[in-house]
Amino acid sequence: MKNPIRKRTIMRRKKYHLKCVNCGTTTPTFGKWLKQNQKCPNCGSTYSEIWYGSDYRKLEKIFKGPATSFWMYFDFLPLYMRRNIVSFYEGASPVEKWSFLEEYAKNKYNLDIEVFAYRNDLNGGTGTFKDVAASLAASIFKERRVKQYCIASTGNTATAYAKYLSKAGVNCSVFMPEDSLITSQAFINSYGQRVFKVMGDYAKAKSVANEYAKEHNVLISSGNTDPIRIEAKKTMVFEWLRQIGKLPDVYIQAVSGGTGPLAIDKGIRELSEVRPDLHLPRFILVQSDGCDPMVQAWEKAEAAGFPEGWEKDYPILDNPQTMVPTLATGNPASYPIIAKLVKRSNGSFVRMNEKKLVSVGKLIAYEQKVIPGPASAVCVAGFFLALKQGKIKNGDSVMVNIGEGATRAPRFVEQMIYTTQEVSSAKDCEPHNISDFREQLWNDLIS
């Protein structure tokens, strides 16, 4: 008689493996990957992808079932035991139709397009794009009995990891640049995790975090090519297929590091055998003029006709001054990978003016009754820029990634005040009409 426990163990071992993108060397499990210090044992690359033995035809059945979190895709995530799942019901983020953007495109540019918003601000963890990665990380660390972890972050990633890892019983040391939001620090502290506020910019915070990890033999985030982040975020491809039955023609995201596009590409390649019709959306990645090294690099390469090695030529901005600290990555080390992917998708990088940040936020709140975080406002500003620059075509479907809400950016929300009047008595007051503000808000944006 066969041993059922041994059979289950063998099946679990066959669930997935990691494969080095650089040389193809395989690592059988995440436990082994962590012991290898998250590097390929052959060439030392930190960029490995995860591939599964699961049957992707199962997705059609999953799409028809209840949607509680991205963990409905358990068979396509690198965790062996469901009992180790650490979740706050994240990842089944609603996709909404934003008709006010469709109407603007029609009225201003005579384009018939569909515009969808992927509402990561409604995630159950911290209301950001980072929650799915934090959930998967916490679950893997729980399964592998990791007790110490450290991460350098400008805010959103650290806040999500701090919460999820706290629930998993993992001690998380967070290294943040000196201009990081006080609100983010407060959230991280509230979960019992340690914040090290580094006197300097994000690059300095990463440097100190790496020194700390080596000194204390603590596991550290491997950055934007971290397979945990990519595997978690690839599920947005599954979600779009589940909710709207297709992938968009254009994908717009505010970018700091760029894991999102890498994850979308990975999700599409995973489904290639069962869905050969899927193709990359045109990636429109947005940075603000307060921190725009990727845009600067792209514009230089584009002007030169993308000469050989163009993707390796990018500026490093020391201590960038920006109104969006969560996007303040002055040294975009992942640019060579991201830029080649953007070019392959026939996409582009665009720059928005931070002076318009609050105007975008006000308009979204007025038209859609959604108060965005500053990074999400950068993303939606990218939609208007893409229209103006002819990067959106007639008949396109467009997905804007609402990566965060305004919960942890109270200073940004305070700047949206525009209807308050100071009065001394009721004689100074009169009823108002909400629609009277529409023209003012649109004019503020497009002027």
C-alpha positions as CSV (number, residue, x, y, z in Angstrom):
1,M,0.0,0.0,0.0
2,K,1.3,3.4,-1.0
3,N,2.0,5.9,1.7
4,P,-0.5,8.9,1.2
5,I,1.7,11.3,3.2
6,R,4.8,10.5,1.0
7,K,2.6,10.9,-2.1
8,R,1.4,14.4,-1.0
9,T,5.0,15.3,-0.2
10,I,6.2,14.3,-3.7
11,M,3.3,16.2,-5.3
12,R,4.2,19.3,-3.3
13,R,7.8,19.1,-4.4
14,K,6.6,19.1,-8.1
15,K,4.4,22.1,-7.7
16,Y,7.0,24.7,-8.8
17,H,10.6,25.4,-9.3
18,L,12.7,28.6,-9.7
19,K,14.6,29.1,-12.9
20,C,17.4,31.7,-13.3
21,V,16.6,34.2,-16.1
22,N,20.3,34.7,-16.8
23,C,21.6,31.1,-17.1
24,G,18.6,28.8,-16.7
25,T,19.8,27.0,-13.5
26,T,16.9,25.7,-11.5
27,T,16.3,25.9,-7.8
28,P,13.7,23.3,-6.5
29,T,12.0,25.2,-3.7
30,F,11.8,28.6,-2.0
31,G,13.5,27.1,1.1
32,K,16.5,26.3,-1.1
33,W,16.3,29.8,-2.7
34,L,16.4,31.5,0.7
35,K,19.4,29.4,1.8
36,Q,21.2,30.5,-1.4
37,N,20.7,34.1,-0.2
38,Q,18.2,34.6,-3.0
39,K,20.8,34.1,-5.7
40,C,21.4,31.6,-8.5
41,P,24.0,29.0,-7.3
42,N,25.6,29.0,-10.7
43,C,25.9,32.6,-11.9
44,G,24.9,34.6,-8.8
45,S,22.0,36.4,-10.5
46,T,19.2,37.5,-8.2
47,Y,16.6,37.3,-11.0
48,S,14.9,33.9,-11.1
49,E,11.3,33.2,-12.2
50,I,8.9,30.6,-10.8
51,W,7.3,28.0,-13.1
52,Y,4.6,25.6,-12.1
53,G,3.4,22.1,-12.9
54,S,-0.2,23.1,-12.4
55,D,-2.9,22.8,-15.0
56,Y,-3.8,26.3,-16.2
57,R,-7.1,25.1,-17.6
58,K,-8.3,25.1,-13.9
59,L,-8.4,28.9,-14.2
60,E,-11.7,28.9,-16.0
61,K,-13.4,27.1,-13.1
62,I,-11.7,29.5,-10.6
63,F,-13.0,32.4,-12.6
64,K,-16.6,31.2,-12.0
65,G,-16.1,30.7,-8.3
66,P,-16.2,33.1,-5.3
67,A,-13.6,35.8,-5.3
68,T,-12.3,36.5,-1.8
69,S,-8.6,37.2,-2.4
70,F,-5.8,36.4,-4.8
71,W,-5.3,33.2,-2.8
72,M,-8.0,31.7,-5.0
73,Y,-5.0,31.2,-7.4
74,F,-3.2,29.0,-4.8
75,D,-2.2,26.4,-7.4
76,F,-0.3,29.1,-9.2
77,L,1.5,30.6,-6.2
78,P,4.7,29.2,-4.6
79,L,3.2,28.0,-1.3
80,Y,2.8,24.4,-0.3
81,M,0.3,24.4,2.6
82,R,-2.8,26.5,2.7
83,R,-2.6,26.6,6.5
84,N,0.3,29.0,6.1
85,I,-1.7,31.6,4.2
86,V,-1.5,35.1,5.8
87,S,-4.2,37.2,4.3
88,F,-6.4,40.3,4.9
89,Y,-8.5,39.5,1.8
90,E,-6.3,41.3,-0.8
91,G,-5.9,40.9,-4.5
92,A,-9.5,40.4,-5.7
93,S,-9.5,44.2,-6.4
94,P,-12.5,45.4,-8.4
95,V,-12.0,46.7,-11.9
96,E,-14.3,49.7,-12.5
97,K,-15.3,51.5,-15.6
98,W,-14.4,55.2,-15.3
99,S,-16.7,56.8,-17.8
100,F,-15.7,60.4,-17.1
101,L,-12.3,59.6,-18.6
102,E,-13.9,58.0,-21.6
103,E,-16.1,61.0,-22.1
104,Y,-13.1,63.3,-22.0
105,A,-11.3,61.3,-24.6
106,K,-14.4,61.4,-26.9
107,N,-15.1,65.1,-26.4
108,K,-11.5,66.4,-26.6
109,Y,-9.9,63.9,-29.0
110,N,-12.8,62.2,-30.7
111,L,-11.6,58.8,-29.5
112,D,-14.0,55.9,-28.6
113,I,-12.1,54.1,-25.9
114,E,-12.8,52.1,-22.7
115,V,-11.1,53.1,-19.5
116,F,-10.9,50.8,-16.5
117,A,-9.4,51.5,-13.1
118,Y,-7.9,48.6,-11.1
119,R,-8.8,49.6,-7.5
120,N,-5.8,48.4,-5.4
121,D,-6.8,51.1,-3.0
122,L,-9.6,48.8,-1.9
123,N,-7.2,45.9,-0.9
124,G,-8.0,44.6,2.5
125,G,-4.5,45.0,4.0
126,T,-3.2,48.5,3.7
127,G,-5.1,49.7,0.6
128,T,-2.2,49.7,-1.8
129,F,-0.7,47.8,-4.8
130,K,1.8,46.3,-2.4
131,D,-0.6,44.1,-0.3
132,V,-0.5,41.0,-2.5
133,A,3.3,40.8,-2.4
134,A,3.3,41.3,1.4
135,S,0.7,38.6,1.8
136,L,2.7,36.1,-0.3
137,A,5.9,37.0,1.5
138,A,4.4,36.6,4.9
139,S,2.9,33.2,3.9
140,I,6.2,31.9,2.5
141,F,8.2,33.2,5.5
142,K,5.7,31.5,7.9
143,E,6.0,28.2,6.0
144,R,9.8,28.5,6.0
145,R,10.0,29.7,9.6
146,V,11.8,32.9,8.8
147,K,11.9,35.1,11.9
148,Q,13.9,38.2,10.8
149,Y,13.5,40.2,7.6
150,C,14.5,43.7,6.5
151,I,13.5,46.0,3.7
152,A,14.3,49.5,2.4
153,S,11.3,51.4,1.3
154,T,9.9,54.8,0.5
155,G,6.6,53.9,2.3
156,N,4.0,51.7,0.7
157,T,5.9,48.5,0.5
158,A,7.3,48.9,4.0
159,T,3.8,49.6,5.5
160,A,2.3,46.5,3.8
161,Y,5.2,44.2,4.7
162,A,5.1,45.5,8.3
163,K,1.5,44.6,8.8
164,Y,1.5,41.2,7.1
165,L,4.8,40.0,8.6
166,S,3.6,41.1,12.0
167,K,0.6,38.8,11.6
168,A,2.9,36.0,10.6
169,G,5.1,36.5,13.6
170,V,8.1,37.8,11.6
171,N,10.2,40.7,12.9
172,C,10.6,43.3,10.1
173,S,13.2,46.0,10.2
174,V,12.3,48.9,7.9
175,F,14.8,51.4,6.5
176,M,13.3,54.5,5.3
177,P,14.7,57.8,3.8
178,E,14.5,60.9,5.9
179,D,11.7,62.5,3.8
180,S,9.4,59.5,4.2
181,L,5.9,60.2,5.3
182,I,5.3,60.4,9.1
183,T,2.0,58.6,8.5
184,S,3.8,55.6,7.0
185,Q,6.3,55.5,9.9
186,A,3.3,55.6,12.4
187,F,1.6,52.7,10.7
188,I,4.7,50.6,10.7
189,N,5.4,51.4,14.4
190,S,1.8,50.5,15.3
191,Y,2.3,46.9,14.1
192,G,5.3,46.6,16.4
193,Q,7.9,46.7,13.7
194,R,11.1,48.7,13.8
195,V,11.7,51.8,11.7
196,F,15.2,53.0,11.0
197,K,15.0,56.5,9.6
198,V,18.1,56.9,7.6
199,M,19.5,60.4,7.2
200,G,19.6,60.6,3.4
201,D,17.7,59.5,0.4
202,Y,16.3,56.2,-0.7
203,A,19.6,55.1,-2.1
204,K,21.2,55.7,1.2
205,A,18.4,53.8,3.0
206,K,19.0,50.8,0.7
207,S,22.8,50.9,1.4
208,V,22.3,50.9,5.2
209,A,19.7,48.1,4.9
210,N,22.2,46.0,3.0
211,E,24.9,46.6,5.6
212,Y,22.5,45.7,8.3
213,A,21.4,42.4,6.6
214,K,25.1,41.3,6.2
215,E,26.0,42.3,9.8
216,H,23.1,40.5,11.4
217,N,22.6,37.7,8.8
218,V,19.0,38.9,8.2
219,L,17.0,38.1,5.0
220,I,16.5,41.2,2.9
221,S,14.2,42.1,0.0
222,S,15.9,41.4,-3.3
223,G,14.3,44.4,-5.0
224,N,12.0,44.7,-8.0
225,T,12.9,41.3,-9.6
226,D,12.1,39.6,-6.3
227,P,10.1,36.5,-7.4
228,I,7.8,36.9,-4.4
229,R,6.7,40.3,-5.7
230,I,6.4,39.3,-9.3
231,E,4.4,36.1,-8.5
232,A,1.9,38.0,-6.3
233,K,1.4,40.8,-8.8
234,K,1.1,38.6,-11.8
235,T,-2.3,37.6,-10.5
236,M,-3.7,41.0,-11.8
237,V,-3.6,39.3,-15.2
238,F,-5.8,36.6,-13.9
239,E,-8.1,39.1,-12.3
240,W,-8.5,41.1,-15.5
241,L,-9.5,38.0,-17.4
242,R,-11.9,37.0,-14.6
243,Q,-13.6,40.4,-14.4
244,I,-13.6,41.8,-17.9
245,G,-12.6,38.8,-20.0
246,K,-9.6,40.4,-21.6
247,L,-6.4,42.2,-21.2
248,P,-6.2,46.0,-21.9
249,D,-4.5,47.4,-24.9
250,V,-2.8,50.1,-22.7
251,Y,-1.6,49.8,-19.1
252,I,-0.8,53.0,-17.2
253,Q,1.1,53.0,-13.8
254,A,3.1,55.4,-11.8
255,V,6.5,53.9,-11.5
256,S,9.2,53.9,-8.9
257,G,10.8,50.5,-9.4
258,G,8.6,48.8,-12.0
259,T,7.6,45.4,-10.6
260,G,4.1,45.8,-12.1
261,P,5.1,45.5,-15.8
262,L,7.4,42.6,-15.0
263,A,4.6,40.8,-13.3
264,I,2.2,41.4,-16.2
265,D,4.7,40.0,-18.7
266,K,5.3,37.0,-16.4
267,G,1.5,36.3,-16.1
268,I,1.0,36.4,-19.9
269,R,3.9,34.1,-20.5
270,E,2.6,31.6,-17.9
271,L,-0.7,31.5,-19.8
272,S,0.8,31.2,-23.3
273,E,-0.1,27.6,-23.8
274,V,-3.8,27.9,-22.8
275,R,-4.2,31.5,-24.0
276,P,-1.9,32.1,-27.0
277,D,-4.1,35.1,-28.0
278,L,-2.8,37.2,-25.1
279,H,-0.3,39.9,-25.7
280,L,1.5,42.7,-23.8
281,P,-0.5,45.9,-23.3
282,R,1.4,49.0,-24.3
283,F,3.0,50.1,-21.0
284,I,2.7,53.8,-20.2
285,L,4.8,54.4,-17.1
286,V,4.6,57.7,-15.4
287,Q,7.0,59.7,-13.2
288,S,6.6,63.2,-11.8
289,D,9.1,65.9,-12.6
290,G,10.2,65.8,-9.0
291,C,11.9,62.4,-9.6
292,D,12.0,61.3,-13.2
293,P,15.3,59.4,-13.9
294,M,13.5,56.8,-16.1
295,V,11.8,59.4,-18.2
296,Q,15.1,61.3,-18.7
297,A,16.8,58.1,-19.8
298,W,14.0,57.1,-22.1
299,E,13.8,60.6,-23.8
300,K,17.6,60.5,-24.3
301,A,17.5,57.0,-25.9
302,E,14.4,57.9,-28.0
303,A,16.1,61.0,-29.4
304,A,19.2,59.0,-30.3
305,G,17.2,56.2,-32.0
306,F,17.8,53.7,-29.2
307,P,21.4,52.9,-30.0
308,E,23.0,49.6,-28.8
309,G,23.2,49.5,-25.0
310,W,20.7,52.4,-24.6
311,E,18.9,50.7,-21.7
312,K,22.0,50.8,-19.5
313,D,22.4,54.6,-19.8
314,Y,20.3,56.2,-17.1
315,P,20.9,59.1,-14.6
316,I,21.1,58.8,-10.9
317,L,19.4,61.6,-9.0
318,D,20.8,62.2,-5.5
319,N,18.2,63.0,-2.9
320,P,15.3,63.9,-5.3
321,Q,12.9,66.5,-4.0
322,T,9.3,65.4,-4.8
323,M,5.8,65.8,-3.4
324,V,5.4,62.0,-3.8
325,P,7.9,60.3,-1.4
326,T,6.6,56.8,-2.3
327,L,8.0,57.3,-5.8
328,A,11.3,58.9,-4.8
329,T,13.7,56.4,-6.4
330,G,16.5,58.4,-7.7
331,N,18.7,55.4,-8.7
332,P,16.4,53.2,-10.9
333,A,18.5,50.0,-10.9
334,S,15.7,48.1,-12.6
335,Y,15.5,50.5,-15.5
336,P,17.5,48.3,-18.0
337,I,15.0,45.5,-17.5
338,I,11.9,47.7,-17.4
339,A,12.9,49.9,-20.3
340,K,13.4,46.9,-22.7
341,L,10.0,45.6,-21.7
342,V,8.4,49.0,-22.4
343,K,10.0,49.2,-25.8
344,R,8.9,45.6,-26.7
345,S,5.3,46.6,-25.8
346,N,5.5,49.7,-28.0
347,G,4.9,51.8,-24.9
348,S,6.6,54.8,-23.4
349,F,7.6,56.7,-20.3
350,V,5.9,60.1,-19.6
351,R,6.5,62.9,-17.2
352,M,3.8,64.8,-15.3
353,N,4.1,68.2,-13.6
354,E,3.8,67.9,-9.9
355,K,2.0,71.3,-9.8
356,K,-1.0,69.4,-11.3
357,L,-1.0,66.7,-8.7
358,V,-3.6,68.2,-6.5
359,S,-5.8,69.2,-9.5
360,V,-5.8,65.6,-10.6
361,G,-6.7,64.4,-7.1
362,K,-9.6,66.9,-6.9
363,L,-11.0,65.9,-10.2
364,I,-11.0,62.2,-9.5
365,A,-12.6,62.8,-6.1
366,Y,-15.3,65.0,-7.7
367,E,-16.1,62.9,-10.8
368,Q,-15.6,59.3,-9.4
369,K,-16.1,59.9,-5.7
370,V,-12.7,58.3,-5.1
371,I,-10.0,60.1,-3.2
372,P,-6.6,58.9,-4.6
373,G,-3.3,58.8,-3.0
374,P,-0.6,61.0,-4.6
375,A,1.0,58.1,-6.6
376,S,-2.4,57.2,-8.0
377,A,-2.9,60.8,-9.0
378,V,0.4,60.6,-10.9
379,C,-0.9,57.5,-12.7
380,V,-4.2,59.2,-13.8
381,A,-2.2,62.3,-14.9
382,G,-0.4,59.9,-17.2
383,F,-3.7,59.1,-18.8
384,F,-4.2,62.7,-19.8
385,L,-0.6,63.0,-21.0
386,A,-0.9,59.8,-23.1
387,L,-4.0,61.2,-24.8
388,K,-2.3,64.5,-25.5
389,Q,0.8,62.8,-26.9
390,G,-1.2,60.4,-29.2
391,K,-0.2,57.3,-27.3
392,I,-3.9,56.1,-26.9
393,K,-5.6,55.1,-30.1
394,N,-9.2,54.9,-31.2
395,G,-10.8,51.6,-30.0
396,D,-8.2,51.1,-27.2
397,S,-9.1,49.7,-23.8
398,V,-7.0,51.4,-21.1
399,M,-6.3,50.2,-17.6
400,V,-5.1,52.7,-15.0
401,N,-3.6,51.2,-11.8
402,I,-5.0,52.9,-8.8
403,G,-2.1,51.8,-6.6
404,E,-3.0,53.5,-3.4
405,G,-5.7,55.4,-1.6
406,A,-5.4,58.6,0.4
407,T,-5.6,56.9,3.9
408,R,-1.9,57.3,4.6
409,A,-1.4,60.6,2.9
410,P,-3.4,63.0,5.0
411,R,-1.3,66.0,3.9
412,F,-2.3,65.4,0.3
413,V,-6.0,65.2,1.2
414,E,-5.7,68.5,3.1
415,Q,-4.5,70.2,-0.1
416,M,-7.8,69.2,-1.8
417,I,-9.8,71.7,0.2
418,Y,-11.4,74.2,-2.2
419,T,-15.1,74.7,-1.1
420,T,-14.6,75.9,2.5
421,Q,-15.7,79.4,3.3
422,E,-15.1,81.3,6.5
423,V,-18.3,82.9,7.9
424,S,-19.5,84.7,11.0
425,S,-23.2,84.2,10.7
426,A,-25.9,82.5,8.6
427,K,-26.3,85.7,6.6
428,D,-22.9,84.9,5.1
429,C,-24.0,81.5,3.8
430,E,-26.1,80.4,0.8
431,P,-26.9,77.1,-0.7
432,H,-24.6,75.8,-3.4
433,N,-24.8,73.6,-6.5
434,I,-22.3,70.7,-6.8
435,S,-22.2,71.0,-10.6
436,D,-20.9,74.6,-10.4
437,F,-17.5,73.2,-9.4
438,R,-17.1,70.9,-12.5
439,E,-15.9,73.6,-14.9
440,Q,-13.5,75.0,-12.3
441,L,-11.9,71.6,-11.7
442,W,-11.5,70.7,-15.3
443,N,-10.0,74.1,-16.1
444,D,-7.6,73.8,-13.3
445,L,-6.4,70.5,-14.7
446,I,-6.1,71.2,-18.4
447,S,-5.1,74.9,-18.3
